[in-house]
Amino acid sequence: MEQIFFDNASTTRMKQETLDAMMPYFIEKYANPSSIHSMAKEPRAAVDNARATISKILNAEPNEIYFTSGGTESDNWALISGARMNSKKGKHVIISSIEHHAIIETAEYLEKEGFEITRLKVDKDGLVDPGELRSAIRPDTTLISVMMANNEIGTIEPIAEIGKIAKEDGILFHTDAVQAVGHIPIDVREMNIDLLSASGHKFGGPKGVGFLFMRKGIKLPPFIHGGAQENGKRAGTTNVPSIVGMGKALEISASNMKRNTEYLIKLRDHYIKRVEKEIPFSKLNGHRTKRLPGNANFSFKFVEGESLLMLLNMNGICVSTGSACASGSLDPSHVLLGIGLPHEIAHGSVRVTLSEENTMEEIDHAVDVLKSSLERLRSMSPLYEDYLKNNE
């Protein structure tokens, strides 16, 4: 049975061009770029080239890009070091209530260190209200972190407006842009971003590599110690092949962004239209238009998301659920609860995230399988049976 991959928010397939760019640095040009001998010259130049490529796409400068092991490390570095750096001025940090766990759990860690965390609520579409953000700012607020685009519901936040508010108040502003980089246009200058996290495998690069944009002038303390790599900011032997691959992948994504965006929106909107028209008791989660091009998250009443996911998987459709049950928690996603969904509806959510490699035929097949799977699950649901009896 052929499988259809609709889980591109979790990871993307690495393109052949990316792998081709990486290969020489595994076998032929394998020297450590931190060495001073002649063999280190080419690997060092390749890393510099990747840094320049990434910085140009974000309208940053090369010396503002610091390579890490991925988005989680970048988030931890930005939040922990950013908070500690200004702790003498104040220990109040603001985040949104629907951040990725790399921010949520790091904020909880900071609370144990004595920091106070304000978790901004979002509206029913998952948007942070800049006015509420402004009201939450206190004299001791030193750091704001709001994600650029939500990993579950796809909502794109008003980052430029939030960045302007932070700048006016002299507050450090970080955004987790893991889901956004390579998929939507980003200009760190226009958006007034001080710190930005990204992960290579979310836009066609390899896993285990990412970067932190750090605006020039911000002296963020190192998070990992033990060497002078990354201008003394991030110790560890430079991961040359992965850095090269990430740079190549972002170059490809940026050059094709306009075309891919138009195509993905066409696929996404077709999926949304068919689901809303043909499947009763379905609800689109996230903002209808201010959302990532390839994201469509639906809640389906009278079913459990995990059961639906398993049926779809048995039919070759690879998606993810908006519920955290699969990870051992009995609670549904904090994001879905954060936008106001009741527990029983949040539990019945499925996220579809597309790539430019998906087709309209795959969309139609997936909707057909989704319909039949929901009909099967609802036929076994006592809640659905009661609903039908009460509404005859």
TAQUISUL-V130277 format. One record per residue. N is the residue number from 1. RES is the residue in one small letter. SS is DSSP state (a for helix, b for strand, c for the rest). NEAR is the number of other C-alpha atoms within 12 Angstrom. D_LAST is the distance of its C-alpha to the last C-alpha in Angstrom with 1 decimal. Layout:
# TAQUISUL-V130277
n:N res:RES ss:SS near:NEAR d_last:D_LAST
n:N res:RES ss:SS near:NEAR d_last:D_LAST
This chain:
# TAQUISUL-V130277
n:1 res:m ss:c near:8 d_last:39.9
n:2 res:e ss:c near:12 d_last:40.6
n:3 res:q ss:c near:18 d_last:39.3
n:4 res:i ss:b near:30 d_last:38.1
n:5 res:f ss:b near:31 d_last:39.1
n:6 res:f ss:c near:40 d_last:36.7
n:7 res:d ss:b near:32 d_last:38.2
n:8 res:n ss:c near:36 d_last:41.1
n:9 res:a ss:c near:39 d_last:40.7
n:10 res:s ss:c near:29 d_last:41.8
n:11 res:t ss:c near:28 d_last:44.8
n:12 res:t ss:c near:30 d_last:46.0
n:13 res:r ss:c near:28 d_last:48.1
n:14 res:m ss:c near:30 d_last:51.8
n:15 res:k ss:c near:25 d_last:53.3
n:16 res:q ss:a near:17 d_last:56.4
n:17 res:e ss:a near:23 d_last:58.5
n:18 res:t ss:a near:30 d_last:57.8
n:19 res:l ss:a near:26 d_last:58.9
n:20 res:d ss:a near:19 d_last:61.9
n:21 res:a ss:a near:31 d_last:63.0
n:22 res:m ss:a near:33 d_last:62.7
n:23 res:m ss:a near:21 d_last:64.6
n:24 res:p ss:a near:21 d_last:68.2
n:25 res:y ss:a near:31 d_last:67.8
n:26 res:f ss:a near:21 d_last:66.9
n:27 res:i ss:a near:12 d_last:69.9
n:28 res:e ss:c near:15 d_last:72.5
n:29 res:k ss:c near:23 d_last:72.4
n:30 res:y ss:c near:25 d_last:71.4
n:31 res:a ss:c near:27 d_last:73.8
n:32 res:n ss:c near:28 d_last:72.7
n:33 res:p ss:c near:30 d_last:72.6
n:34 res:s ss:c near:28 d_last:74.1
n:35 res:s ss:c near:18 d_last:77.2
n:36 res:i ss:c near:13 d_last:80.3
n:37 res:h ss:c near:13 d_last:81.6
n:38 res:s ss:c near:16 d_last:81.3
n:39 res:m ss:c near:18 d_last:78.4
n:40 res:a ss:a near:22 d_last:76.1
n:41 res:k ss:a near:20 d_last:76.6
n:42 res:e ss:a near:26 d_last:74.0
n:43 res:p ss:a near:36 d_last:71.2
n:44 res:r ss:a near:32 d_last:71.9
n:45 res:a ss:a near:23 d_last:71.9
n:46 res:a ss:a near:33 d_last:68.5
n:47 res:v ss:a near:38 d_last:66.9
n:48 res:d ss:a near:28 d_last:68.5
n:49 res:n ss:a near:25 d_last:67.1
n:50 res:a ss:a near:38 d_last:63.5
n:51 res:r ss:a near:37 d_last:63.9
n:52 res:a ss:a near:28 d_last:65.1
n:53 res:t ss:a near:31 d_last:62.3
n:54 res:i ss:a near:44 d_last:59.6
n:55 res:s ss:a near:34 d_last:61.3
n:56 res:k ss:a near:25 d_last:61.6
n:57 res:i ss:a near:33 d_last:57.9
n:58 res:l ss:a near:39 d_last:57.1
n:59 res:n ss:c near:24 d_last:60.0
n:60 res:a ss:c near:31 d_last:61.6
n:61 res:e ss:c near:24 d_last:65.1
n:62 res:p ss:a near:28 d_last:65.9
n:63 res:n ss:a near:29 d_last:67.2
n:64 res:e ss:a near:34 d_last:63.9
n:65 res:i ss:b near:41 d_last:62.0
n:66 res:y ss:b near:47 d_last:62.2
n:67 res:f ss:b near:48 d_last:60.9
n:68 res:t ss:b near:40 d_last:58.9
n:69 res:s ss:c near:35 d_last:56.9
n:70 res:g ss:c near:34 d_last:53.6
n:71 res:g ss:a near:38 d_last:51.1
n:72 res:t ss:a near:33 d_last:50.9
n:73 res:e ss:a near:34 d_last:54.7
n:74 res:s ss:a near:44 d_last:54.8
n:75 res:d ss:a near:43 d_last:52.2
n:76 res:n ss:a near:40 d_last:54.0
n:77 res:w ss:a near:41 d_last:57.3
n:78 res:a ss:a near:47 d_last:56.2
n:79 res:l ss:a near:51 d_last:54.4
n:80 res:i ss:a near:40 d_last:56.8
n:81 res:s ss:a near:31 d_last:60.1
n:82 res:g ss:a near:42 d_last:58.9
n:83 res:a ss:a near:41 d_last:58.1
n:84 res:r ss:a near:30 d_last:61.2
n:85 res:m ss:a near:23 d_last:63.4
n:86 res:n ss:c near:26 d_last:62.8
n:87 res:s ss:c near:23 d_last:62.3
n:88 res:k ss:c near:14 d_last:65.5
n:89 res:k ss:c near:20 d_last:64.0
n:90 res:g ss:c near:24 d_last:60.6
n:91 res:k ss:c near:33 d_last:58.0
n:92 res:h ss:b near:35 d_last:54.8
n:93 res:v ss:b near:46 d_last:52.5
n:94 res:i ss:b near:44 d_last:49.3
n:95 res:i ss:b near:42 d_last:46.6
n:96 res:s ss:b near:42 d_last:43.0
n:97 res:s ss:c near:35 d_last:40.2
n:98 res:i ss:c near:43 d_last:38.9
n:99 res:e ss:c near:45 d_last:42.2
n:100 res:h ss:c near:34 d_last:42.7
n:101 res:h ss:a near:28 d_last:43.7
n:102 res:a ss:a near:30 d_last:47.3
n:103 res:i ss:a near:39 d_last:47.3
n:104 res:i ss:a near:33 d_last:45.0
n:105 res:e ss:a near:22 d_last:47.0
n:106 res:t ss:a near:31 d_last:50.4
n:107 res:a ss:a near:39 d_last:49.6
n:108 res:e ss:a near:23 d_last:48.9
n:109 res:y ss:a near:20 d_last:52.3
n:110 res:l ss:a near:28 d_last:54.0
n:111 res:e ss:a near:22 d_last:52.6
n:112 res:k ss:a near:14 d_last:54.5
n:113 res:e ss:c near:17 d_last:57.6
n:114 res:g ss:c near:17 d_last:57.2
n:115 res:f ss:c near:30 d_last:55.4
n:116 res:e ss:b near:25 d_last:52.7
n:117 res:i ss:b near:36 d_last:49.6
n:118 res:t ss:b near:31 d_last:47.2
n:119 res:r ss:b near:27 d_last:43.9
n:120 res:l ss:b near:32 d_last:42.6
n:121 res:k ss:c near:30 d_last:38.9
n:122 res:v ss:b near:33 d_last:37.2
n:123 res:d ss:c near:26 d_last:34.6
n:124 res:k ss:c near:25 d_last:31.0
n:125 res:d ss:c near:33 d_last:32.6
n:126 res:g ss:c near:41 d_last:35.2
n:127 res:l ss:c near:40 d_last:38.1
n:128 res:v ss:b near:39 d_last:41.0
n:129 res:d ss:c near:25 d_last:42.0
n:130 res:p ss:a near:27 d_last:45.8
n:131 res:g ss:a near:17 d_last:46.2
n:132 res:e ss:a near:21 d_last:44.7
n:133 res:l ss:a near:35 d_last:47.0
n:134 res:r ss:a near:25 d_last:50.0
n:135 res:s ss:a near:17 d_last:49.1
n:136 res:a ss:a near:29 d_last:49.0
n:137 res:i ss:c near:32 d_last:52.5
n:138 res:r ss:c near:24 d_last:55.2
n:139 res:p ss:c near:17 d_last:59.0
n:140 res:d ss:c near:25 d_last:58.8
n:141 res:t ss:b near:34 d_last:56.1
n:142 res:t ss:b near:38 d_last:57.8
n:143 res:l ss:b near:48 d_last:55.1
n:144 res:i ss:b near:50 d_last:51.7
n:145 res:s ss:b near:51 d_last:49.6
n:146 res:v ss:c near:53 d_last:46.5
n:147 res:m ss:c near:48 d_last:45.2
n:148 res:m ss:c near:48 d_last:45.4
n:149 res:a ss:b near:42 d_last:42.1
n:150 res:n ss:c near:47 d_last:39.5
n:151 res:n ss:c near:45 d_last:39.3
n:152 res:e ss:c near:50 d_last:35.6
n:153 res:i ss:c near:51 d_last:33.9
n:154 res:g ss:c near:46 d_last:36.9
n:155 res:t ss:b near:41 d_last:37.4
n:156 res:i ss:b near:38 d_last:41.0
n:157 res:e ss:c near:41 d_last:42.6
n:158 res:p ss:c near:29 d_last:45.0
n:159 res:i ss:a near:41 d_last:48.0
n:160 res:a ss:a near:28 d_last:50.7
n:161 res:e ss:a near:24 d_last:49.8
n:162 res:i ss:a near:40 d_last:49.6
n:163 res:g ss:a near:37 d_last:52.9
n:164 res:k ss:a near:26 d_last:54.5
n:165 res:i ss:a near:29 d_last:53.6
n:166 res:a ss:a near:35 d_last:55.0
n:167 res:k ss:a near:25 d_last:58.1
n:168 res:e ss:a near:15 d_last:58.7
n:169 res:d ss:c near:23 d_last:58.6
n:170 res:g ss:c near:22 d_last:60.6
n:171 res:i ss:c near:36 d_last:57.9
n:172 res:l ss:b near:43 d_last:57.6
n:173 res:f ss:b near:44 d_last:54.5
n:174 res:h ss:b near:50 d_last:53.0
n:175 res:t ss:b near:51 d_last:50.0
n:176 res:d ss:b near:49 d_last:48.4
n:177 res:a ss:c near:48 d_last:48.3
n:178 res:v ss:c near:44 d_last:47.6
n:179 res:q ss:c near:45 d_last:44.5
n:180 res:a ss:c near:41 d_last:46.1
n:181 res:v ss:c near:46 d_last:49.7
n:182 res:g ss:c near:40 d_last:50.0
n:183 res:h ss:c near:46 d_last:46.6
n:184 res:i ss:c near:35 d_last:47.1
n:185 res:p ss:c near:30 d_last:50.4
n:186 res:i ss:c near:34 d_last:52.1
n:187 res:d ss:c near:28 d_last:55.2
n:188 res:v ss:c near:37 d_last:56.3
n:189 res:r ss:c near:27 d_last:58.8
n:190 res:e ss:c near:19 d_last:56.5
n:191 res:m ss:c near:30 d_last:53.8
n:192 res:n ss:c near:32 d_last:56.4
n:193 res:i ss:c near:44 d_last:55.4
n:194 res:d ss:c near:43 d_last:57.9
n:195 res:l ss:b near:46 d_last:56.4
n:196 res:l ss:b near:53 d_last:53.9
n:197 res:s ss:b near:48 d_last:52.6
n:198 res:a ss:b near:48 d_last:51.9
n:199 res:s ss:b near:46 d_last:51.4
n:200 res:g ss:a near:47 d_last:52.8
n:201 res:h ss:a near:38 d_last:50.1
n:202 res:k ss:a near:38 d_last:47.4
n:203 res:f ss:a near:44 d_last:49.1
n:204 res:g ss:c near:40 d_last:50.6
n:205 res:g ss:c near:40 d_last:53.4
n:206 res:p ss:c near:36 d_last:54.2
n:207 res:k ss:c near:30 d_last:52.7
n:208 res:g ss:c near:27 d_last:54.7
n:209 res:v ss:c near:36 d_last:56.2
n:210 res:g ss:b near:45 d_last:55.4
n:211 res:f ss:b near:46 d_last:57.1
n:212 res:l ss:b near:50 d_last:57.4
n:213 res:f ss:b near:48 d_last:58.5
n:214 res:m ss:b near:42 d_last:60.8
n:215 res:r ss:c near:30 d_last:62.1
n:216 res:k ss:c near:19 d_last:65.9
n:217 res:g ss:c near:11 d_last:67.4
n:218 res:i ss:c near:24 d_last:64.8
n:219 res:k ss:c near:21 d_last:66.6
n:220 res:l ss:c near:34 d_last:63.7
n:221 res:p ss:c near:23 d_last:65.2
n:222 res:p ss:c near:33 d_last:64.9
n:223 res:f ss:c near:29 d_last:62.0
n:224 res:i ss:c near:25 d_last:63.6
n:225 res:h ss:c near:16 d_last:67.4
n:226 res:g ss:c near:14 d_last:70.1
n:227 res:g ss:c near:17 d_last:71.4
n:228 res:a ss:c near:18 d_last:72.2
n:229 res:q ss:a near:25 d_last:69.6
n:230 res:e ss:a near:34 d_last:67.5
n:231 res:n ss:a near:21 d_last:70.3
n:232 res:g ss:a near:21 d_last:70.4
n:233 res:k ss:c near:30 d_last:66.7
n:234 res:r ss:c near:28 d_last:65.0
n:235 res:a ss:c near:23 d_last:67.0
n:236 res:g ss:c near:24 d_last:66.5
n:237 res:t ss:c near:25 d_last:67.8
n:238 res:t ss:c near:34 d_last:66.5
n:239 res:n ss:c near:36 d_last:63.8
n:240 res:v ss:a near:41 d_last:65.3
n:241 res:p ss:a near:38 d_last:63.3
n:242 res:s ss:a near:41 d_last:59.9
n:243 res:i ss:a near:49 d_last:61.1
n:244 res:v ss:a near:42 d_last:62.4
n:245 res:g ss:a near:44 d_last:59.1
n:246 res:m ss:a near:49 d_last:57.1
n:247 res:g ss:a near:46 d_last:59.3
n:248 res:k ss:a near:39 d_last:59.0
n:249 res:a ss:a near:44 d_last:55.2
n:250 res:l ss:a near:44 d_last:54.9
n:251 res:e ss:a near:34 d_last:57.4
n:252 res:i ss:a near:29 d_last:55.3
n:253 res:s ss:a near:37 d_last:52.0
n:254 res:a ss:a near:29 d_last:53.6
n:255 res:s ss:a near:19 d_last:55.2
n:256 res:n ss:c near:21 d_last:52.0
n:257 res:m ss:a near:28 d_last:49.7
n:258 res:k ss:a near:19 d_last:49.2
n:259 res:r ss:a near:19 d_last:48.4
n:260 res:n ss:a near:28 d_last:46.2
n:261 res:t ss:a near:28 d_last:44.2
n:262 res:e ss:a near:20 d_last:43.5
n:263 res:y ss:a near:23 d_last:42.4
n:264 res:l ss:a near:34 d_last:40.2
n:265 res:i ss:a near:33 d_last:38.4
n:266 res:k ss:a near:24 d_last:37.7
n:267 res:l ss:a near:34 d_last:36.2
n:268 res:r ss:a near:40 d_last:34.3
n:269 res:d ss:a near:31 d_last:32.8
n:270 res:h ss:a near:26 d_last:31.8
n:271 res:y ss:a near:37 d_last:30.0
n:272 res:i ss:a near:33 d_last:28.3
n:273 res:k ss:a near:23 d_last:27.3
n:274 res:r ss:a near:25 d_last:25.8
n:275 res:v ss:a near:32 d_last:23.9
n:276 res:e ss:a near:23 d_last:22.4
n:277 res:k ss:a near:17 d_last:21.6
n:278 res:e ss:a near:20 d_last:20.3
n:279 res:i ss:c near:27 d_last:18.9
n:280 res:p ss:c near:21 d_last:15.8
n:281 res:f ss:c near:24 d_last:16.2
n:282 res:s ss:b near:29 d_last:20.0
n:283 res:k ss:b near:31 d_last:22.6
n:284 res:l ss:b near:45 d_last:26.2
n:285 res:n ss:b near:43 d_last:28.7
n:286 res:g ss:c near:39 d_last:32.0
n:287 res:h ss:c near:30 d_last:33.5
n:288 res:r ss:c near:27 d_last:32.4
n:289 res:t ss:c near:23 d_last:36.0
n:290 res:k ss:c near:26 d_last:38.3
n:291 res:r ss:b near:37 d_last:37.6
n:292 res:l ss:c near:43 d_last:39.6
n:293 res:p ss:c near:40 d_last:39.7
n:294 res:g ss:c near:45 d_last:38.3
n:295 res:n ss:b near:48 d_last:35.7
n:296 res:a ss:b near:50 d_last:31.9
n:297 res:n ss:b near:47 d_last:30.0
n:298 res:f ss:b near:44 d_last:26.2
n:299 res:s ss:b near:44 d_last:23.8
n:300 res:f ss:b near:41 d_last:20.7
n:301 res:k ss:c near:32 d_last:18.0
n:302 res:f ss:c near:33 d_last:17.0
n:303 res:v ss:c near:37 d_last:20.4
n:304 res:e ss:c near:35 d_last:24.0
n:305 res:g ss:a near:38 d_last:26.5
n:306 res:e ss:a near:33 d_last:29.1
n:307 res:s ss:a near:30 d_last:26.9
n:308 res:l ss:a near:39 d_last:26.0
n:309 res:l ss:a near:37 d_last:29.7
n:310 res:m ss:a near:24 d_last:30.8
n:311 res:l ss:a near:28 d_last:28.7
n:312 res:l ss:a near:35 d_last:30.0
n:313 res:n ss:a near:26 d_last:33.4
n:314 res:m ss:a near:19 d_last:33.2
n:315 res:n ss:c near:24 d_last:32.7
n:316 res:g ss:c near:21 d_last:35.6
n:317 res:i ss:b near:35 d_last:33.9
n:318 res:c ss:b near:32 d_last:35.8
n:319 res:v ss:c near:38 d_last:34.0
n:320 res:s ss:b near:41 d_last:33.9
n:321 res:t ss:b near:42 d_last:31.3
n:322 res:g ss:c near:45 d_last:31.3
n:323 res:s ss:b near:40 d_last:31.1
n:324 res:a ss:c near:28 d_last:34.3
n:325 res:c ss:a near:24 d_last:33.1
n:326 res:a ss:a near:20 d_last:35.2
n:327 res:s ss:a near:14 d_last:38.3
n:328 res:g ss:c near:10 d_last:37.8
n:329 res:s ss:c near:12 d_last:36.2
n:330 res:l ss:c near:17 d_last:32.9
n:331 res:d ss:c near:22 d_last:32.4
n:332 res:p ss:b near:32 d_last:30.8
n:333 res:s ss:c near:40 d_last:33.0
n:334 res:h ss:a near:34 d_last:34.9
n:335 res:v ss:a near:41 d_last:34.5
n:336 res:l ss:a near:46 d_last:30.7
n:337 res:l ss:a near:32 d_last:30.9
n:338 res:g ss:a near:31 d_last:33.7
n:339 res:i ss:c near:32 d_last:31.5
n:340 res:g ss:c near:24 d_last:29.0
n:341 res:l ss:c near:31 d_last:26.3
n:342 res:p ss:c near:21 d_last:24.8
n:343 res:h ss:a near:29 d_last:25.9
n:344 res:e ss:a near:24 d_last:22.6
n:345 res:i ss:a near:31 d_last:22.3
n:346 res:a ss:a near:42 d_last:26.0
n:347 res:h ss:c near:37 d_last:26.0
n:348 res:g ss:c near:41 d_last:23.9
n:349 res:s ss:b near:45 d_last:26.5
n:350 res:v ss:b near:47 d_last:28.6
n:351 res:r ss:b near:47 d_last:31.7
n:352 res:v ss:b near:48 d_last:33.1
n:353 res:t ss:b near:45 d_last:36.7
n:354 res:l ss:c near:46 d_last:38.5
n:355 res:s ss:c near:42 d_last:42.2
n:356 res:e ss:c near:33 d_last:44.1
n:357 res:e ss:c near:24 d_last:44.3
n:358 res:n ss:c near:31 d_last:40.6
n:359 res:t ss:c near:24 d_last:39.6
n:360 res:m ss:a near:24 d_last:36.8
n:361 res:e ss:a near:15 d_last:36.4
n:362 res:e ss:a near:29 d_last:35.8
n:363 res:i ss:a near:34 d_last:33.2
n:364 res:d ss:a near:25 d_last:31.2
n:365 res:h ss:a near:23 d_last:31.6
n:366 res:a ss:a near:37 d_last:30.4
n:367 res:v ss:a near:31 d_last:27.2
n:368 res:d ss:a near:22 d_last:26.5
n:369 res:v ss:a near:28 d_last:27.2
n:370 res:l ss:a near:41 d_last:25.1
n:371 res:k ss:a near:27 d_last:22.0
n:372 res:s ss:a near:20 d_last:22.5
n:373 res:s ss:a near:30 d_last:23.3
n:374 res:l ss:a near:39 d_last:20.3
n:375 res:e ss:a near:25 d_last:18.0
n:376 res:r ss:a near:19 d_last:20.1
n:377 res:l ss:a near:29 d_last:20.1
n:378 res:r ss:a near:29 d_last:16.4
n:379 res:s ss:a near:18 d_last:15.9
n:380 res:m ss:c near:17 d_last:18.1
n:381 res:s ss:c near:19 d_last:16.7
n:382 res:p ss:a near:14 d_last:15.4
n:383 res:l ss:a near:18 d_last:14.4
n:384 res:y ss:a near:23 d_last:12.2
n:385 res:e ss:a near:18 d_last:10.7
n:386 res:d ss:a near:15 d_last:10.1
n:387 res:y ss:a near:16 d_last:8.6
n:388 res:l ss:a near:14 d_last:6.0
n:389 res:k ss:a near:10 d_last:5.5
n:390 res:n ss:a near:9 d_last:5.9
n:391 res:n ss:c near:8 d_last:3.8
n:392 res:e ss:c near:7 d_last:0.0
